């Protein structure tokens, strides 16, 4: 009964609809307000009553659309036109009578829309993917960070030493790459100390990094590098920034840094001129594995020293100009060339007073006041080529030239045991040149084996002229009545090395075999002249050499499984050494082994032992005197001297970055030598003699502990670092040889509320102690403390104020340093503005005391006084 | 005179501002594919990044590299569930290139270690737009359904983002596809990041260099190659008799099933 009317109703409904259904056609074009056709725009016909989509079309290249439908007649319809980045346009079709319509649209730009509809998946602050730890730079950057280094310092697991060397999990970073390209090699300070952090998206620490793609999977590398990824992903771009700071007393800090991606070339360049204490004294040099800067290669070394043990590098009276240009060009996928030029001119000024109190039995006091100036320059050019000769063979050549002219002048007054001071004019001119060539050919024989052939050639030439002029020398028979002396020293060092390496991987085991030969020759030619008469003075002629020839065979086996890794190495060398009066040939066996174990997910324990044949520094081989300072003459050793060094190292690491933002690393090392060198010191006729003498075994112990925890909510970091060390050395005074033990403790801790709260605070404490024991008796203990307080007050979203107060207590004296900063960072635009007030309490010098086995030295050095700066930062996009 | 200069200055400023305000329809869309084909004990996740400028787009896979040996990369699809090796010496990878202007779809896809360059029909879908609505992420989405090469799909698109793109081969709707899945929930693509502000190099949206010398095959040819591979592996499986401590039997060799059944 019910079915029948229902059937009739449906039939009538369908018939009704069919009667009114006709073909509806709307056509037209969509353009922007410049008249350009908009493609991929959508045009929708909708029922105005319920907003239901009836039909739609998408525009093609010409912006044309066609709406074609056998639509049921709806009283009110909307024609909606939309495209990304444009304002939507809607046309009401009311009581639409016709069945064809032509309608063109012009859409207006909508710049706000893009930001509103974007979704950013929350990027992890730190992400660990296998051997790569990725730090999201934005989460660690506050507006006052002017270079990448200050941001890296805040990342858990990272440490930056005062010379700019970066450590990850207490291991040294060897390179910093930009988008996977190595622009600067070991001179990465050029990038980290100058690149604007706002350009960088991620800092990635890559462990077990293998430079040569061909060797991936064949070698087991311990290298760690940082890779920087940039925010702007365009290929053709130049981005960077410039900072212009200018203030009272002509104080200035002007810098610019640029990264360019132009065609096949990627380039980084910076230039900086400052006289606000950033001394650049170490140029682009970085510390080695032992956290010490490389040996200067000079026999006479005058330089202006900073006696502030905490921030000495940033308070000098300086005028520094430095810059670099680094570019890499990928001519093809197989061939790339990297060229770098570095330049530095560093002028330093210092007023320095120094009192040396020599203990019994020497019992002498010398005092010197000096007005010092130095001008150290560096010009360096590097060219590295990398050529994939065949699918499985690569040739690389690294060529480098370095030239360092250095000038030191000082006007001094010096007294001996309280006598009247005598004036001394000093000038030291040095010219250091270095040529270096590294050639390497890698042949991948199979997926698991390769051969690497390498050759190294390097040549160093150092020419030194030290010219003191003073009446002091009138009374010194040693100098034959000369009052103006000229000490010359010419040091040549050449090295040639060839090496063939065979590599084989079997399962989880790696085998390395090296065979090679190395030859080095160091010559020292020095003499002292009466500068007025240009006549040599007896007893100062050195014409020595040290030759070291070596043929070696090295075998290394390493095994790496998921949990345990170990390696063992044996180096067998046949060594021939010769100096001016002796020659010696001997075999050396140098074993090494290492073991590492992963505990749980993020913990690891490492142990290694090595035995090395150590020979005396080639610059120690000279037997006559060299004048090295106003009253100092030195002599070296004259017999061949080798000794063995045993090293034991243990390291524990516990790093939970991605979830806990926690890093704890501890290590300890013990070294013992079966030989060492001691100095024999004495005064004669107001001149201080230091003579190097080979002596018996010595020991040293060092440890390091680093704890870092990051709190992402407020971007705050808690850090604690403690580095104690203990070393034994010997000193001879008269006929007595004493054994000394030196203890050093360096502690630093910092805690703060980060930079995200409206008001932030941070506290820092640093402590250094150096103590010396003679047998069991403590003969000296020197302390230095630094207490710092920093507050950061966000006045508004764009304006904040920073107060930085440090209180130093060095050798019992107090210094208070206050720095103020007001920064304005507009929400939009490319400019940032700041005003700085530095060293408000106008501290002008810092005193320090240093104690050695023979006496103590009290020094006072000038630092940069009060100044104010106005600053504008521009970002270049 | 003053008035004339004023007009010129106004025109210059207007042109500059107009240029600055000129909208560039481009962006990077990131999709996550959850693959629940029951081959592993938990669904596998694969991420894709799609770059588009106006009417062209390209989608790449984001590999999760576990170990890079130079010759092969080990990719971990989803944490500890499944690790597989991909030969990288030819630098090829998955991609889907859509060209709305020329109505073309080109993609690079592999069967085992061999990659093929395939030409296909663009937006080969007959969408049925429903009245169902849902909020996904922060967008108001409309449900659309379609049948495509052996599977039924439901897609959620948003008019808030008026671009006709979607993950993989999907698209052709009057708004961006935020989520699309087959009704058996084996394949689920979901948008997780949409960035319309980042600038990138437009040259990225072209057939990747590694495929430049390849001949384009049709979708049917690709399906036939895959079917032959499946038959070959079945034959190998029948011939692979092994004996070990656990007994003896046949080793099964299988290649991954395709999302498109024909």
Interface residues (C-beta under 8 A of the other chain):
Chain A: X32 X33 X34 X38 X39 X40 X41 X42 X43 X44 X50 X52 X53 X56 X58 X60 X61 X80 X82 X83 X84 X85 X86 X88 X109 X110 X111 X114 X115 X117 X118 X119 X120 X121 X129 X130 X213 X214 X215 X216 X217 X231 X232 X233 X234 X235 X236 X447
Chain B: X18 X21 X22 X23 X24 X25 X27 X30 X54 X55 X64 X65 X66 X67 X68 X69 X70 X71 X100 X101 X129 X131 X137 X138 X139 X142 X159 X160 X161 X162 X163 X164 X172 X174 X175 X191 X192 X193 X194 X195 X196 X197 X198 X199 X200 X201 X203
